[in-house]
Amino acid sequence: MIDASEQASNWLLFHRYHTVADNLPLTHHDFEQSGVYISEDVYSQLTPEFQDIIREATQEVPDWHNKMVLEEIAAAEEEMDMVGINLIEVDSDAWSDHFSSTN
């Protein structure tokens, strides 16, 4: 039996968790991160022109990625809402206040 799962809505939809759970708390507390990695050996063998291209691309990736993730999450939540899943906005300030007062 699963009491809860902590994942982004797009992940939950893809893995069909909504077929066994009727409620989706929307905490907005976690955001997927990604990075661009390249071996130093490989990078150092590239021409300066290609190194510049890679550096420029790595500056564009975070904004593009964040936009794509937000769009996927919104689409997943819309789809789950359409099939009857209860999307529950969580008062994160109340949770934060609660945990701040217990420490």
Salt bridges, closest charged atoms under 4 A:
GLU6 OE2 - HIS29 NE2 2.46
GLU32 OE2 - HIS65 NE2 3.22
ASP52 OD1 - ARG55 NH2 2.18
GLU71 OE2 - LYS67 NZ 3.26
GLU89 OE1 - HIS28 NE2 3.27
